[in-house]
Amino acid sequence: MLFRQLFDPETSTYTYLIADETTQEAVLVDPVLEQVERDITLLEQLGLTLRYCLETHVHADHITGTGKLRERTGCLGIVPENAIVNCADRLIKDGEILEIGDVKIKAIATLGHTDSHMAYLVNGERLLTGDSLLIRGCGRTDFQSGNAGLLYDHITQKLFTLPDQTAVYPGHDYQGRTVSTIGEEKQFNPRFVGKDRNSFIEMMNNLNLPNPKKIAEAVPANQLCGNQA
């Protein structure tokens, strides 16, 4: 399996390129519109055919590159079920497995940051957590139908039940960290260590974070797969 972590410095967003080295088929998870040329160049250099663009959720902090990549490569755009995205080619359900060659990508519903969020477990060993579980943090829950109780339930009852050595690859990091593990996050993540469900909800309801800079344009654009109205 080929696995690459790519970065957009303006929004601190990670995009992941996953490919089967035998069939040369590839998936991009959470592509960023401003990085489409970078992604296409890399695909061409590596001789890969992009089959799917896969979103963890409808983003509020950047515009997806899925629409542009679909135009340029003919790939399919896949979003979590129940997301309000009428332009998607396909929806993916909790527990569904997307296959490219021998690579298996399992969708795990991780609601709470938004009401239609998925994490993706790649070959049982690498977990792309989107904006649900971050390195030493978690996604906010105060907009896009966020729900702190649901986020706590899905992180602790789903992601934290995976083996401790499972690698955690988040959708963002603002401090330059690239990877963690489930074991590390269970031990050191301050959003969860020593917190029960009620204290987690109280903490999340009092973060008082500013809105993402691009929220006004990003959400409606992403509901059109990145094609701005």
C-alpha positions in Angstrom: 0.0 0.0 0.0 1.1 3.5 -0.8 0.2 6.1 1.9 1.0 9.8 1.8 0.1 12.6 4.1 -0.2 16.0 2.4 -0.6 19.4 4.0 -2.4 22.7 3.2 -0.6 25.4 5.2 -3.4 28.0 5.0 -6.0 25.8 6.7 -3.6 23.3 8.4 -5.6 20.6 6.6 -4.2 17.1 5.9 -5.2 15.3 2.7 -4.4 11.6 2.5 -3.4 9.7 -0.7 -3.9 6.0 -0.4 -3.2 3.6 -3.3 -2.8 0.0 -4.1 0.6 -0.5 -5.6 -0.5 -3.4 -7.8 -3.5 -1.9 -9.5 -2.2 1.7 -9.2 -5.7 2.7 -8.1 -5.9 5.6 -5.7 -8.1 7.5 -3.2 -7.7 11.0 -2.0 -9.3 11.7 1.4 -10.3 15.3 2.2 -8.7 17.1 -0.8 -8.3 20.9 -0.7 -9.4 23.0 -3.7 -6.2 25.2 -3.6 -4.0 22.0 -3.7 -5.6 20.3 -6.7 -2.7 21.0 -9.0 -0.3 19.5 -6.4 -2.4 16.4 -6.0 -2.8 15.9 -9.8 1.0 16.3 -10.3 1.7 13.7 -7.6 -0.8 11.3 -9.1 0.8 11.6 -12.5 4.3 11.3 -11.1 3.4 8.1 -9.3 1.5 6.7 -12.2 -1.8 6.4 -10.2 -5.4 6.5 -11.4 -7.6 8.4 -9.0 -10.8 6.4 -8.4 -12.4 8.2 -5.5 -12.3 11.4 -3.5 -13.6 10.5 -0.1 -14.8 13.1 2.4 -14.9 12.7 6.2 -17.6 15.4 6.5 -18.9 18.7 5.1 -16.0 21.0 6.0 -16.4 24.4 7.4 -12.7 25.5 7.2 -11.7 24.8 3.6 -13.3 24.1 0.3 -13.0 20.6 -1.0 -11.1 19.8 -4.2 -13.4 17.0 -5.1 -15.4 18.8 -7.8 -12.3 20.0 -9.6 -10.6 16.6 -9.3 -13.7 14.9 -10.6 -13.7 17.2 -13.7 -10.0 16.5 -14.3 -9.7 12.8 -13.6 -13.2 11.3 -13.8 -13.0 10.0 -10.2 -16.1 9.6 -8.1 -16.9 11.8 -5.1 -18.0 9.9 -2.0 -19.5 11.5 1.2 -20.9 10.1 4.4 -24.5 9.1 4.4 -27.0 11.8 5.6 -24.6 14.6 4.6 -26.6 17.4 2.7 -24.5 17.1 -0.5 -26.7 16.6 -3.5 -23.8 16.5 -6.0 -22.1 13.4 -4.5 -21.7 10.4 -6.8 -22.1 8.0 -3.9 -22.8 7.9 -0.2 -20.9 5.7 2.3 -22.5 4.0 5.3 -21.2 3.1 8.8 -19.3 -0.2 8.5 -19.1 -0.1 4.7 -15.8 -1.1 3.2 -14.4 0.7 0.1 -11.8 -1.4 -1.7 -9.1 -0.4 -4.2 -7.1 -3.5 -5.1 -6.0 -5.1 -1.9 -6.5 -2.0 0.2 -9.6 -1.9 2.4 -11.0 1.3 3.8 -13.7 0.8 6.5 -16.1 3.7 7.3 -16.7 4.3 11.0 -19.5 6.7 11.9 -18.1 9.3 14.3 -20.9 11.8 14.8 -20.7 14.8 17.0 -18.4 17.3 15.2 -21.1 17.3 12.6 -24.2 15.1 12.2 -22.7 13.1 9.3 -19.0 12.4 10.0 -17.0 9.4 9.2 -13.5 8.2 10.2 -11.8 5.7 7.9 -9.8 2.7 9.0 -7.2 1.7 6.4 -6.2 -2.0 6.3 -7.1 -2.2 10.0 -4.0 -0.3 11.1 -4.2 3.4 10.1 -7.2 5.5 11.2 -8.0 8.7 9.4 -10.1 10.6 12.0 -11.1 13.7 10.1 -12.2 16.3 12.6 -13.5 13.9 15.3 -10.3 12.9 17.2 -7.4 15.2 16.8 -3.9 14.8 18.2 -4.4 15.9 21.9 -7.7 17.4 21.0 -11.0 16.9 19.2 -13.3 18.7 16.8 -15.5 21.5 18.0 -19.2 20.7 18.4 -20.9 24.2 18.4 -22.0 24.4 14.8 -23.2 22.2 11.8 -25.5 20.2 14.1 -22.6 19.4 16.4 -23.4 17.4 19.5 -20.8 17.0 22.3 -22.5 14.0 23.9 -22.5 12.1 20.6 -18.8 13.0 20.0 -17.9 11.6 23.4 -19.8 8.4 22.8 -18.3 7.8 19.3 -14.8 8.5 20.4 -14.8 6.5 23.6 -17.0 3.6 22.4 -15.7 3.2 18.9 -12.3 4.8 18.2 -10.9 4.1 21.7 -11.9 0.4 21.4 -9.5 -0.1 18.5 -6.0 -1.6 19.3 -3.7 0.9 21.1 -1.1 0.6 18.3 -3.6 1.9 15.7 -2.1 4.9 14.0 -4.2 8.1 14.2 -4.0 10.5 11.3 -6.1 13.6 11.9 -7.8 16.0 9.5 -5.9 18.9 10.9 -3.0 19.8 13.2 -2.1 23.3 14.1 1.2 22.5 15.9 3.0 20.5 13.2 2.2 17.0 14.6 1.5 14.4 11.9 0.6 11.2 13.6 -0.4 9.7 16.9 -1.8 6.4 18.2 -5.0 5.3 19.9 -3.0 4.4 22.9 -1.4 7.8 23.1 -4.6 9.6 22.8 -6.3 7.5 25.5 -3.4 8.3 27.8 -2.6 12.0 26.9 -5.6 13.6 25.2 -6.7 16.4 27.6 -10.2 16.5 26.1 -10.8 12.9 27.4 -8.4 12.0 30.1 -10.3 12.2 33.4 -13.5 13.3 31.8 -16.9 11.5 32.0 -19.6 12.2 29.5 -21.2 15.1 31.5 -17.9 16.9 32.2 -16.8 16.5 28.5 -20.1 18.1 27.4 -19.7 21.0 29.9 -16.1 21.6 28.7 -17.1 21.5 25.0 -20.1 23.9 25.6 -17.7 26.5 27.1 -14.8 26.6 24.6 -16.0 29.9 23.1 -14.0 29.4 19.9 -14.1 31.9 17.0 -15.8 30.7 13.8 -13.4 29.3 11.1 -12.4 32.1 8.7 -13.9 30.3 5.7 -17.2 29.0 7.2 -19.5 31.4 5.3 -18.1 30.2 1.9 -16.8 26.7 2.7 -20.0 25.0 3.9 -22.3 26.1 0.9 -19.4 25.4 -1.5 -18.8 21.9 -0.1 -22.5 21.1 -0.4 -21.8 21.6 -4.1 -18.6 19.4 -4.0 -16.4 22.4 -4.0 -18.1 24.2 -6.9 -18.7 27.7 -5.5 -22.1 29.2 -6.3 
